[in-house]
C-alpha cells in the first residue's frame, strides 16, 4: 500500500473548497414544480365613482379688502360712515392741539405781564403814581387802576370812604370775572372733546364691525384674511377717538391749574390796587380834616 503525502492532500482540499462554490453558481437553476391552479369565482369590479368637485369659495368684493393693513389703506377701504367718524375725530384732535398751543401762549404772556405790573405798582405810593409807572401797558392791572381812579373821581363830592371802597370792590369783582371768562376760553371745548371722542370712536367701531359681519355672512367664510381687514378698519375708529380724547383731558386739567394760578395773580393785583386806593382816601380825609381844623 502506497503512503499518501499530507501536503498533497491539503492542497487538494483547498482546491475543492475554492472550486465548489463557482461550480454551483454556474449550474442552471431548475424551477420548482408549479402548484396546481385553484379556480376562484370572479368578483365584479366596483363601479367608477365621479369625484366631487368642490364649490368655489365666495369672496368679498375687492373694494372691501385692502391690499395692506396700513392706517391709510384701512381708511380708504372703510365704510362712508366710518370715514366720516374718522375725519371728525381727526379734526377734533387738530382743534385740541390748536387750543393747547394758543392757550399756552396766552397764559404765559398774561402771567408775565401781571407779574411785571405787580412788581411796578409795589413801589408806587398813590394810584396816580402807579398809573404813570405802568404807562400805556394794556393788562388787567392797568384796568384795575383805571377803575379805581374813575370811582374816586366820580365820588369826589362825597366823604363816605366806605362807600367808595365798596363801589371800587364791585368794579374789581366784575373785572376779575371777565378775566376769568377769558382765561377759561376753549376749556369747555376741550372738556367736550375729551368726554365724547371715545364714544364717537366706539360708534364707528360698532358700525364697522356690523358691516364686517354682514360681509362675512355674504362670503360664507370665516377665513381670517377676509375677516381681519373689516375688523381692523372698525378698531381704527376707536384708536383715533382715544388719540383725540386723551390729550384733550390732559390739556384740560393742565389749563385748569394754569388758570387758577393766573387768577390768583389777578386777585393779588386787585388787593394791591385796593391798598393804594385806601391810602389815597386816607390822605384825602386827612387833608380835609386838617383844612377843617384850620
Phi and psi in degrees as a GROMACS rama.xvg file:
@    title "Ramachandran Plot"
@    xaxis  label "Phi"
@    yaxis  label "Psi"
@TYPE xy
-86.5744  135.885  UNK-2
-78.3499  126.115  UNK-3
-87.009  130.51  UNK-4
-69.87  142.341  UNK-5
-69.4385  -37.5996  UNK-6
-68.9051  -37.9231  UNK-7
-66.2871  -37.8179  UNK-8
-64.8939  -38.7934  UNK-9
-65.278  -40.8856  UNK-10
-65.3965  -39.4585  UNK-11
-64.91  -39.9625  UNK-12
-64.2842  -40.5043  UNK-13
-65.7692  -38.879  UNK-14
-65.7952  -40.2658  UNK-15
-65.5605  -35.9179  UNK-16
-67.1963  -31.2055  UNK-17
-81.4522  -38.92  UNK-18
-82.7299  -22.2764  UNK-19
-64.1986  -48.4242  UNK-20
-61.241  -37.3255  UNK-21
-65.7672  -36.1397  UNK-22
-69.1179  -37.5977  UNK-23
-66.6667  -34.9312  UNK-24
-68.3467  -33.411  UNK-25
-84.7119  -13.7229  UNK-26
-70.552  137.072  UNK-27
-67.0627  139.297  UNK-28
-83.7126  134.351  UNK-29
-99.4087  120.937  UNK-30
-67.9839  147.419  UNK-31
-69.3253  156.942  UNK-32
-64.2411  138.245  UNK-33
-70.2927  140.985  UNK-34
-74.5178  149.151  UNK-35
-64.4774  135.176  UNK-36
-70.2859  136.035  UNK-37
-103.82  121.576  UNK-38
-79.9786  124.074  UNK-39
-113.219  147.156  UNK-40
-64.9997  142.657  UNK-41
-71.2052  134.537  UNK-42
-102.293  123.754  UNK-43
-65.1584  141.74  UNK-44
-71.1228  142.649  UNK-45
-64.9527  147.641  UNK-46
-67.9815  141.684  UNK-47
-68.1967  133.603  UNK-48
-102.428  138.462  UNK-49
-79.6608  122.076  UNK-50
-63.3573  139.307  UNK-51
-72.9184  132.655  UNK-52
-93.5724  117.284  UNK-53
-67.0585  142.921  UNK-54
-73.3174  139.303  UNK-55
-65.7398  137.031  UNK-56
-72.2796  137.978  UNK-57
-78.3663  144.432  UNK-58
-122.379  156.93  UNK-59
-70.6911  155.898  UNK-60
-56.231  151.399  UNK-61
-63.3975  -27.4652  UNK-62
-70.8436  -19.0077  UNK-63
-92.8257  -10.3625  UNK-64
-116.224  107.405  UNK-65
-70.5147  156.676  UNK-66
-69.2137  -33.1055  UNK-67
-136.409  175.961  UNK-68
-110.534  33.4708  UNK-69
-74.1085  154.439  UNK-70
-55.3267  -40.8259  UNK-71
-67.1303  -41.2879  UNK-72
-65.7059  -38.6561  UNK-73
-66.9063  -36.3281  UNK-74
-64.7041  -43.1767  UNK-75
-66.1064  -32.6237  UNK-76
-92.3221  1.55312  UNK-77
-76.9251  166.18  UNK-78
-66.9964  157.39  UNK-79
-62.9659  -36.8311  UNK-80
-69.6471  -39.3678  UNK-81
-65.6616  -37.5644  UNK-82
-61.6448  -42.4539  UNK-83
-62.5069  -39.0763  UNK-84
-64.5505  -43.969  UNK-85
-63.6548  -42.2291  UNK-86
-65.4261  -41.8944  UNK-87
-64.1137  -39.7916  UNK-88
-69.1026  -37.4058  UNK-89
-64.1448  -39.4001  UNK-90
-65.2932  -40.1141  UNK-91
-62.6441  -39.0169  UNK-92
-64.5169  -40.0141  UNK-93
-62.9278  -41.68  UNK-94
-62.9289  -40.2706  UNK-95
-59.6784  -47.3871  UNK-96
-70.4962  -31.315  UNK-97
-65.3535  -44.5878  UNK-98
-62.6551  -39.0037  UNK-99
-60.4555  -48.2232  UNK-100
-65.8612  -43.6299  UNK-101
-65.3675  -45.1577  UNK-102
-73.8677  -31.5852  UNK-103
-60.6641  -46.0691  UNK-104
-66.7442  -40.0719  UNK-105
-63.3378  -49.2506  UNK-106
-67.6907  -35.4965  UNK-107
-63.969  -47.0579  UNK-108
-67.2207  -43.4138  UNK-109
-64.0448  -43.7121  UNK-110
-65.1106  -38.7446  UNK-111
-65.758  -41.1297  UNK-112
-65.6167  -43.367  UNK-113
-66.8474  -40.6808  UNK-114
-62.4946  -42.9819  UNK-115
-65.9586  -38.9539  UNK-116
-67.6062  -37.5935  UNK-117
-63.4792  -41.4644  UNK-118
-64.1857  -30.2414  UNK-119
-75.3178  -48.0725  UNK-120
-76.2585  -12.9332  UNK-121
-65.0847  -22.8265  UNK-122
-92.0653  -7.47443  UNK-123
-83.7997  153.518  UNK-124
-105.733  -23.4361  UNK-125
-133.595  168.32  UNK-126
-64.312  -41.8174  UNK-127
-64.49  -40.1108  UNK-128
-66.0583  -40.9484  UNK-129
-64.6526  -40.8507  UNK-130
-65.7947  -38.8122  UNK-131
-66.1938  -37.2725  UNK-132
-67.5205  -36.008  UNK-133
-72.937  -28.6589  UNK-134
69.0636  -130.927  UNK-135
-98.9376  25.3624  UNK-136
-65.1114  137.957  UNK-137
-111.83  94.6959  UNK-138
-150.708  179.139  UNK-139
-68.8079  -28.5709  UNK-140
-67.6492  -41.8519  UNK-141
-63.5436  -36.3343  UNK-142
-65.0299  -40.7026  UNK-143
-64.9413  -42.0645  UNK-144
-62.958  -43.6496  UNK-145
-62.7532  -39.453  UNK-146
-65.5812  -39.9941  UNK-147
-66.2475  -43.9491  UNK-148
-66.3503  -39.1808  UNK-149
-63.6337  -39.1599  UNK-150
-67.8672  -38.2682  UNK-151
-64.2765  -41.3465  UNK-152
-67.201  -40.071  UNK-153
-72.0345  -21.3679  UNK-154
-108.637  24.8459  UNK-155
-69.6449  -20.5758  UNK-156
-90.9582  4.9346  UNK-157
-116.6  160.23  UNK-158
-114.114  6.78348  UNK-159
-81.029  97.1727  UNK-160
-64.6308  -39.4528  UNK-161
-64.2293  -39.0298  UNK-162
-64.773  -40.247  UNK-163
-63.6883  -43.833  UNK-164
-64.2904  -39.2604  UNK-165
-64.7536  -43.5825  UNK-166
-67.5599  -36.6929  UNK-167
-65.3584  -40.9232  UNK-168
-63.2268  -35.3541  UNK-169
-63.9891  -41.5264  UNK-170
-62.6664  -42.1116  UNK-171
-62.9135  -39.5674  UNK-172
-63.2513  -39.8766  UNK-173
-64.5724  -39.9502  UNK-174
-65.6343  -41.6032  UNK-175
-65.6082  -40.696  UNK-176
-63.8864  -40.4451  UNK-177
-63.7858  -39.1074  UNK-178
-68.5044  -33.0927  UNK-179
-66.2859  -40.3223  UNK-180
-63.6386  -39.4228  UNK-181
-66.3784  -39.9909  UNK-182
-67.0062  -28.0627  UNK-183
-95.5386  9.51251  UNK-184
-63.5782  129.638  UNK-185
90.9795  -16.6763  UNK-186
-72.5996  -31.386  UNK-187
-63.8261  -37.4399  UNK-188
-67.5639  -38.3673  UNK-189
-62.6049  -41.6063  UNK-190
-63.975  -39.5334  UNK-191
-65.4373  -44.2628  UNK-192
-64.9605  -42.5483  UNK-193
-65.6743  -31.3291  UNK-194
-90.321  -26.4192  UNK-195
-103.396  -22.9883  UNK-196
-59.7576  -43.0052  UNK-197
-60.4156  -37.0147  UNK-198
-72.9086  -35.498  UNK-199
-64.8331  -43.7063  UNK-200
-63.8762  -36.415  UNK-201
-65.7653  -36.5123  UNK-202
-61.0754  -45.0799  UNK-203
-62.278  -36.1567  UNK-204
-66.1064  -45.3351  UNK-205
-61.4867  -43.5172  UNK-206
-64.1635  -42.7268  UNK-207
-66.1081  -40.5776  UNK-208
-66.9344  -36.5787  UNK-209
-61.1724  -44.0864  UNK-210
-64.3971  -34.9142  UNK-211
-64.6789  -42.9375  UNK-212
-66.2914  -35.4958  UNK-213
-63.4419  -42.1673  UNK-214
-64.458  -35.9971  UNK-215
-65.4674  -41.8017  UNK-216
-65.1291  -35.8442  UNK-217
-70.8452  -38.2889  UNK-218
-76.9081  -18.7745  UNK-219
54.0018  46.4422  UNK-220
-152.098  150.422  UNK-221
-115.127  26.0744  UNK-222
-61.8035  132.013  UNK-223
-62.5084  -32.3986  UNK-224
-65.419  -25.3619  UNK-225
-89.438  -35.7819  UNK-226
-80.1744  -38.1562  UNK-227
-61.4195  -44.4941  UNK-228
-59.2404  -43.9584  UNK-229
-64.3527  -40.8037  UNK-230
-67.9583  -37.6959  UNK-231
-64.8208  -39.1167  UNK-232
-61.2918  -41.2879  UNK-233
-66.0615  -42.8432  UNK-234
-68.7665  -24.7403  UNK-235
-62.6235  -33.8481  UNK-236
-63.9717  -42.79  UNK-237
-64.0943  -39.3969  UNK-238
-62.2145  -43.6286  UNK-239
-66.5422  -36.2636  UNK-240
-61.3403  -41.3513  UNK-241
-69.0735  -36.1853  UNK-242
-62.2742  -33.9839  UNK-243
-80.5023  -34.1545  UNK-244
-80.6955  -42.7274  UNK-245
-62.4902  -49.6188  UNK-246
-61.9939  -34.7727  UNK-247
-62.4377  -42.8509  UNK-248
-66.4151  -42.9738  UNK-249
-63.3917  -44.5515  UNK-250
-67.1727  -35.1646  UNK-251
-62.2731  -47.0987  UNK-252
-64.0785  -38.236  UNK-253
-63.798  -46.1587  UNK-254
-73.8466  -25.8705  UNK-255
-63.697  -42.8339  UNK-256
-67.7039  -42.1786  UNK-257
-63.6222  -38.8617  UNK-258
-66.9832  -38.8904  UNK-259
-63.1875  -41.9801  UNK-260
-62.9989  -40.4281  UNK-261
-67.485  -40.9289  UNK-262
-66.9554  -29.4465  UNK-263
-64.2946  -39.4297  UNK-264
-63.1267  -40.7353  UNK-265
-64.4983  -38.888  UNK-266
-64.9084  -39.7033  UNK-267
-62.1061  -39.9355  UNK-268
-64.3153  -39.3986  UNK-269
-62.5022  -41.3118  UNK-270
-64.2603  -40.0044  UNK-271
-64.1588  -41.3923  UNK-272
-67.5828  -36.1418  UNK-273
-63.3717  -37.7601  UNK-274
-66.6098  -41.251  UNK-275
-62.7826  -40.4677  UNK-276
-62.956  -42.0916  UNK-277
-62.9162  -40.345  UNK-278
-63.4251  -43.3776  UNK-279
-62.4635  -40.9174  UNK-280
-66.8963  -39.5312  UNK-281
-64.0973  -40.4465  UNK-282
-65.7512  -41.4198  UNK-283
-65.2046  -41.3279  UNK-284
-67.0727  -36.8342  UNK-285
-65.4824  -39.6646  UNK-286
-66.9325  -39.7732  UNK-287
-66.8419  -39.0197  UNK-288
-67.6935  -35.256  UNK-289
-68.0956  -41.1993  UNK-290
-67.8686  -34.9868  UNK-291
-67.9612  -35.1081  UNK-292
-68.6597  -31.7482  UNK-293
